[in-house]
C-alpha cells in the first residue's frame, strides 16, 4: 500500500534531547541512537524494536527566538514536497519553512493547515518508507488527534489534500462531533478530529503512543518528572488513554488495551 498521505514519522523538539530520550525510553520503551547531525544539533532516532518511530532534535535558535515551545510534530508522506506545499498554500494553508533537502534522508517542509496547526510534508530519498508494523504494536503511534479551530472545516482540508476518508463520528455534546478519519486506501480508523476547547492556546496535533497497560505507564510518566493532565480514561472500543506533559512541557498521549 502506498505511503502517500499517511503520517510516517514523528519528531520531538526541545532543549535537552538526552534527558527527553531517557524520559520516553522509560515511559514508552523506545531505544535511542544518535545519528549523524550537523553542528550542535545532532539527530537522535527512537526505535521500537527494529522499527524507527520518531526522532529528536534541539529547537533551532531561530525557532526558540520566536518562542517555539518543546513539542511533538508529525510528518505526512507526499509524492512531491514542492507540489504538495503549493497545493496546501492554495487551499489556505501556509508553508512556514520552504522545502529543504536532508542529505541521504529526503526532502521536507514545515507547514500549517488553514487554522494554524503545524505539521510537516515529507518525501524520503529512498522513495518509500518501510511498511509499518501492526497498528497496536507497543512503541508505535496508535492514534493521531487534531484539536482544530473548526473540526468540520479541518476535515475537509485534510481530505482535499491527502484523500483522507470520513469514518463514523461521535457526538460529544457541547464539545461537538469527534470525527474519526482513515487514510486514503485504508479500511481502519487512524485518528480523530474535533473543534478544540476554548481554553487551549491554538490548533494542534496530538499523538498517542502505544503502551501495554495505561496505569503502569502513567506511573512511569510521573516517576520521571512528567505530569498527567487527563486520564486514565476509557475511550470507545475499550482502550485506555492518558494525556500528559513531559518534563519540558511537550504534550503527548499514551494509549493501551487495558488498565
N, C-alpha and C positions, 0 to 999 in steps of 0.2 A: 504494500500500500504506500502511495506517495506521502512524503512528509509535508507536502505543501499545505500551508495554513494551520499547522499544528505548533503548539509550544514544544520546543525541542531542547531548550536549555534554560537554566535559571542562574541568577548571579546575585551574590551578596556584595554590597559596597559599604565600607565603613572605615574606621580609623585603625583598628587593631585586628588584622587578619589572623594572626597566630592565636589570639585569645578567642576569636569567633570560631575558628576551626576546631579548637578544643571544646568549646561550648556545644556546637552542633554535633561533633563527634560523640559526645557523651549523651546528648538528648536523642538524636536520630540514629546514631550508629554508623555515620559516614567515616571513611578513612580519607585523610588529606595528603596531597602530594603537590609540592611546589613545582611548577613547570617553568620553562624559560620565560623571562619577563624583560621589560625594558626599564632601565634606570632604577628608580626607587619604588617601582610598582610591579613587582613580580606577581605572577598569577598562580593561584592555588586551586587545584581541581579536587572536588569532593566526589567520592565514589561509593556506591552501594555494591559490594562485591566487585565484580569486574566491570560494572557499568558506571561510566561517568554521568553524574546527575546535575552537578552545579559547579560554579566557580566562585572564587572570592578574590577581590582586589580592593586596594585602598581607594578612597574617594580622591579624585584629582583635585589639585589645588584650585583650579578654576571653578569646579563644581562646589567645592567647600566654601569658596569666597562668595558664591551665590546663595549659600545657606542650605545646600543639599544635605539631608539627613542620612544616617545609616538606613539602608533599605534593601529589599529584595526586588529584582526585576526579572521579567520573563522574555525569552526570545522566540519569535514566531518565524518559522522557516518559509521562505518565499523563493520562487524561481529566479527572480531578478530584483535585487535590493533597490536599485535606482528606479526602476519602473514602479515597483511597489510603493516607494516613497512618494513618487509623483502622483500616483493614484490616490494615496492616502491624503495628500495635501489638497487635491482637487475635491475630495469629499468632506473637507472641513477640518481634517487633522493637521498636525504640524510636524515638520522634520526639525528636531532640536539639535541633532548632530548629523551633518551630511554623511552619506555613505563613505565608509572607510574600510580599507583592507587591513587585515591582520595576517601577516606573513605566515603561510603554511596552515592557516586556520580557516579563513573565509572573509566575508565582507558583511558589515553590519551598519545599521543606522539607528540612532536614538529618536524615537517619535512619540507623539501623544495622539490619542483619539480626539474627536472634536470637543469633548468635555474636559480634557486635560489629564487623563490617566496615562501614565508613561508605560511604554514597553519598547522592545527592540525588534527590528526586522533583521533577518539573518539568512545567509546562504553559505554553506560550508564549502571549503575549497575542494573537497573530495566529491562533491556533487550530491551526496546523500549521507545523512547521519545513520548510525546503526539502528536496526529496529529495536524499540524499547521492550523491556520485559513486561510481564503481566501487570496490569494497572494497580493491583493491590500489593505488589512486591514491597517489602519493608525498605525504607530509604528512598523509594521513588516518589514522585509527586502524584498524589491520588486525586487531587481536586484543584480547580482554579476558580477564583471567585472575583467578579468585578463589582465593586461598590461605585456605582455610576451617579452622575448628576441626574440623569433620567434613564432608567433601566430600559424602557421600550426603545428609545432612540438609540441607545448604545447597542442593543442587539442588531438593529437594522444596519448600523455602521459596520459592525464586525461581519455580519452575514454578507454584506456587499463587498467587503474587502477580501475575505478569506473563504467564503462559501459555508460558513458555519450554519448549522441547521437548528431550528427551534424544536426542542423536546417538550415535555409537559411543563406547565407552570404551577407553582404553589401559591395560593392566596395567603398572604401574611398579614391580613387585616390592615391596620393603619400604615404598615410599612409597605403595602402594595404587593405586587407579584414578584416572586422569586422565580426567574425564568431559567430553566435548565437549557443547556445547549450541547450540541455534538459537533465534532469536526467533520469537514467535508468527506464524504465517502465512508464514514464510520457508522456504527449502529449502537453506540452506547452514550450515556451521559458523561461529559468530560468536565463540566463546570456549571456555574450558575452566575446570573447577573441580577442585580436589584438596584433600586434607587437608594442611595446611601442615606444614612441617618443625618439629620441636620447638624448634629454636634461634631461630626467628623470634619477634618480640615479640608478635604477635597477628594475627588475621584481617585481610586487606586485599585490595583490588582493585589489579591491576597492568595498565597499559595499554601496548600495543605500537604505536609509530608507524612507518608505512611509510617506508622509505628505499630507494634504488635498489640499493645494494651494501653489505653489512654491514661488511667490513673498513675501507673508507674512512670509513664513518660512525663506527665505533669509534675511529678515529684522530682524528676531529673532536671526539668526546667528550673524549678525553684532552688534546687541544690547547687546549681551552677550560676546563680545570680540573675536568672530571668524572672519575669513576672507574668502570671496568668491573668488575663484581662477578661476572659469569657469562658465558662465551662468548668469542668467537663459537662457536656450536654449531648443527649441522644438526638440524632437527626433522622429524617425519613430514610428507611432502608435498614435501620438498625445499627448504623455506625455511631461512633462517639467522636466528638471533636473538642479541642480547646484552641483558643486564640491567645497569643502571648507576645510579649516583647522580650527580645534578647537583651543581654546586659548593656548594649549600646542603644537600645530603644527601637531597633528594627522590628516591625510587626511580621509575625509568621503564624502558621497554624499547624496543628497535627490532627491526623485522622486515624482511627483504629477500629477494628471489627468488634472490639469488646472493651469493657472497663478493666 
